[in-house]
Amino acid sequence: MYRTENSEISTLLNKVPEVTIYFWIIKVLATTVGETAADLLSTRLGLGLTLTSYVMSAAFIAALIFQVRAKGYTPPLYWITVVLISVVGTLISDNLVDGMGISLMTTSIAFGLILATVFALWYRSEKTLSIHTIFTTRRELFYWAAILFTFAMGTSAGDLMAEKFDLGYGLAAIVFAAMIGSIALMHYFLKMDAILAFWLAYILTRPLGASIGDFLAKPVIAGGLGWGTVTTSLIFLAAILLLVVYLTTSKADRIEQATAEA
């Protein structure tokens, strides 16, 4: 480690993966697990929202400490942290909506405002929102704060579209997928800023994954396929595991060490 000229924060190897097709696949898989695992623990296993929230928050904080203390990007540690933050983000939304009776519209807007504030503070502090320069502890903490509220907002927005707007889980997933596709087209053909396109797509993958999870796990009578939370969670966790093993051995998603910025 070394120090930048104008900062006392130690610089590290880049702490996040390169944005490849594997990144997006695992991200959607992780968001789906976040939706189904939260339901599995709180409802199917009978832990309840409160106890589930305490247990998963503790697990996430432990993983985050190890992730922040790591010297560089390690696929198993990084993606474990993503899966856990996905569950915690889902539980934050569920506690407010189901536990406290706050409307999905209100939580969607509130989380959106909080996320915008995180981005504003991050940019004001670091002058960039690029994930290719997550090589200081401060930048990494901003990064994980942003991710937490993308998950919380995405959970509320996905439920809002599927339930309150009565689109159904399958149609809601198609709508969010089409929105992500539109962002990709604007980036590649209309030259939308890469950082803006990334974060917009990242935000939308959460409600996409939540809608997919609900569509697969919910009973047929509720508009799903009836796979159940156990089966859905296990299938998607197995897929994540296989991809993470591949990335660990192939190193196909490593970002070269970035040059320190003042």
C-alpha positions in Angstrom: 0.0 0.0 0.0 1.0 3.6 -0.5 -0.5 7.0 0.1 -1.6 9.6 -2.4 0.0 13.0 -2.2 -3.1 14.8 -1.0 -4.8 12.1 1.0 -4.1 10.1 4.1 -6.2 7.2 2.9 -4.2 4.2 1.9 -4.7 3.0 -1.6 -5.4 -0.6 -2.5 -5.8 -2.8 -5.5 -9.2 -2.3 -7.1 -11.7 -4.0 -4.9 -14.5 -4.7 -7.3 -14.8 -6.9 -10.5 -14.7 -5.8 -14.1 -18.1 -5.3 -15.6 -18.4 -8.4 -17.9 -21.4 -10.6 -18.8 -20.5 -12.7 -15.8 -20.9 -9.6 -13.5 -24.5 -9.0 -14.8 -25.5 -12.7 -14.6 -24.3 -13.1 -11.0 -25.8 -9.7 -10.1 -29.3 -10.8 -11.3 -28.9 -14.2 -9.6 -27.8 -12.5 -6.4 -30.8 -10.2 -6.4 -33.1 -13.1 -7.0 -31.6 -14.9 -4.0 -32.0 -11.7 -2.0 -35.7 -11.8 -2.6 -36.4 -15.5 -2.1 -33.9 -16.0 0.8 -35.5 -13.2 2.8 -39.0 -14.8 2.3 -37.6 -18.2 3.1 -36.0 -17.2 6.4 -38.7 -14.9 7.6 -41.8 -16.8 6.5 -41.0 -20.5 5.5 -38.6 -21.0 8.5 -40.7 -18.9 10.8 -37.9 -16.6 12.0 -40.0 -13.5 11.4 -38.9 -10.2 9.9 -37.2 -8.9 13.0 -35.0 -11.9 13.9 -34.2 -12.5 10.2 -33.2 -8.9 9.9 -30.9 -9.1 12.9 -29.2 -12.4 11.8 -28.7 -11.3 8.2 -27.5 -7.8 9.1 -24.9 -9.3 11.4 -23.8 -11.7 8.7 -23.6 -8.9 6.2 -21.6 -6.6 8.5 -19.1 -9.4 9.2 -18.7 -10.1 5.5 -18.3 -6.3 4.8 -15.6 -6.0 7.4 -13.6 -8.8 5.7 -14.3 -7.3 2.3 -13.1 -3.9 3.3 -10.0 -5.3 5.0 -9.0 -7.4 2.0 -6.1 -6.1 -0.1 -7.9 -6.6 -3.4 -10.8 -8.1 -5.3 -11.5 -11.8 -4.2 -14.5 -13.2 -6.1 -15.9 -15.5 -3.2 -15.7 -12.7 -0.6 -17.0 -10.0 -2.9 -20.0 -12.0 -4.1 -20.9 -13.3 -0.6 -21.0 -9.7 0.4 -23.3 -8.9 -2.5 -25.7 -11.8 -1.8 -25.9 -10.8 1.9 -26.4 -7.1 1.1 -29.1 -8.1 -1.3 -31.0 -9.9 1.5 -30.5 -7.0 3.9 -31.7 -4.5 1.3 -34.8 -6.6 0.8 -35.4 -6.8 4.5 -35.1 -3.1 5.0 -37.8 -2.6 2.5 -40.0 -5.4 3.9 -39.7 -4.1 7.5 -40.8 -0.6 6.4 -43.7 -1.9 4.2 -44.9 -5.0 6.0 -43.7 -4.2 9.5 -44.5 -0.5 9.7 -47.2 -0.2 7.1 -45.4 2.4 5.0 -46.6 2.4 1.4 -44.4 1.0 -1.5 -44.6 4.4 -3.3 -43.3 6.2 -0.2 -40.4 3.7 0.3 -39.5 3.7 -3.4 -39.2 7.5 -3.4 -37.5 7.7 0.0 -34.8 5.1 -1.0 -34.4 6.9 -4.3 -33.7 10.2 -2.5 -31.3 8.5 -0.1 -29.5 6.8 -3.0 -29.2 10.2 -4.9 -27.7 11.7 -1.7 -25.1 8.9 -1.5 -24.1 9.5 -5.1 -23.9 13.2 -4.5 -21.7 12.9 -1.4 -19.6 10.3 -3.2 -19.0 12.5 -6.2 -18.4 15.6 -4.0 -15.7 13.7 -2.1 -14.1 11.7 -4.9 -15.0 13.6 -8.1 -15.9 10.3 -9.7 -18.5 7.4 -9.4 -16.4 5.0 -11.5 -16.1 1.5 -10.2 -12.7 1.2 -11.9 -11.2 3.3 -9.2 -12.5 1.7 -6.0 -9.0 1.5 -4.5 -9.4 3.4 -1.2 -11.4 2.5 1.8 -13.5 5.7 1.5 -14.5 4.9 -2.0 -15.3 1.4 -1.2 -17.6 2.5 1.7 -19.4 4.9 -0.7 -19.7 2.0 -3.2 -21.3 -0.4 -0.7 -23.6 2.3 0.7 -24.9 2.9 -2.9 -25.4 -0.8 -3.5 -27.4 -1.2 -0.2 -29.9 1.5 -1.3 -30.1 0.2 -4.8 -31.3 -3.1 -3.3 -33.7 -1.5 -0.9 -35.1 0.8 -3.6 -35.2 -2.0 -6.1 -37.2 -4.2 -3.8 -39.8 -1.5 -3.2 -40.0 -0.5 -6.9 -40.3 -4.1 -8.0 -43.1 -4.8 -5.6 -44.8 -1.6 -6.5 -44.8 -2.4 -10.2 -45.9 -6.1 -9.7 -48.4 -5.7 -7.0 -49.7 -2.1 -6.7 -49.7 -1.4 -10.4 -51.0 -5.0 -10.9 -48.5 -5.9 -13.7 -47.8 -9.3 -12.2 -44.3 -10.7 -11.5 -43.7 -12.0 -15.0 -44.7 -8.9 -16.8 -42.8 -6.7 -14.3 -39.6 -8.7 -15.0 -40.1 -8.1 -18.8 -40.6 -4.4 -18.2 -37.5 -4.0 -16.2 -35.5 -6.2 -18.6 -36.7 -3.9 -21.5 -35.6 -0.8 -19.5 -32.1 -2.3 -19.0 -31.9 -3.1 -22.7 -32.9 0.4 -23.6 -30.0 1.7 -21.4 -27.6 -0.6 -23.1 -28.7 0.6 -26.5 -28.4 4.2 -25.4 -24.9 3.5 -24.2 -23.6 1.6 -27.2 -25.4 3.5 -29.9 -26.2 7.0 -28.5 -23.0 7.3 -26.5 -24.7 7.6 -23.0 -22.0 8.1 -20.4 -20.6 4.7 -19.3 -20.7 5.5 -15.6 -24.3 6.8 -15.8 -25.4 3.8 -17.9 -23.7 1.4 -15.4 -25.5 2.7 -12.3 -28.9 3.0 -14.1 -28.6 -0.6 -15.2 -27.3 -1.7 -11.8 -30.3 -0.1 -10.1 -32.8 -1.8 -12.4 -31.3 -5.2 -12.0 -32.6 -5.2 -8.4 -36.3 -5.0 -9.3 -35.6 -7.3 -12.3 -34.1 -9.9 -9.9 -36.9 -9.4 -7.3 -39.6 -9.9 -10.0 -37.9 -13.0 -11.3 -37.6 -14.4 -7.8 -41.2 -13.8 -7.0 -42.4 -15.1 -10.4 -40.5 -18.4 -9.8 -41.2 -18.8 -6.1 -44.8 -17.5 -5.6 -47.6 -20.1 -5.9 -49.5 -20.3 -9.1 -52.6 -18.8 -7.5 -50.5 -15.7 -6.7 -49.2 -15.3 -10.3 -46.0 -17.3 -9.9 -44.7 -20.7 -11.1 -44.9 -22.3 -7.7 -41.2 -23.4 -7.4 -41.1 -22.2 -3.8 -38.5 -20.2 -2.0 -36.3 -23.2 -1.1 -36.0 -24.6 -4.6 -35.5 -21.2 -6.2 -32.9 -20.1 -3.6 -30.9 -23.4 -4.0 -30.9 -23.3 -7.8 -29.7 -19.7 -7.9 -27.1 -20.1 -5.2 -25.7 -23.1 -7.0 -25.5 -21.1 -10.2 -23.7 -18.3 -8.3 -21.3 -20.8 -6.8 -20.4 -22.3 -10.2 -19.8 -18.9 -11.7 -17.7 -17.6 -8.8 -15.5 -20.8 -8.9 -15.0 -20.1 -12.6 -14.1 -16.5 -12.0 -11.7 -17.4 -9.2 -9.8 -19.8 -11.3 -9.9 -17.9 -14.6 -9.5 -14.4 -13.2 -11.6 -13.2 -16.1 -13.1 -10.3 -14.2 -10.0 -8.7 -12.7 -9.4 -4.9 -13.1 -5.8 -3.9 -13.3 -4.5 -1.7 -10.5 -5.5 1.9 -11.1 -3.3 4.9 -10.8 -3.9 6.8 -7.6 -5.9 10.0 -8.0 -5.4 13.1 -5.8 
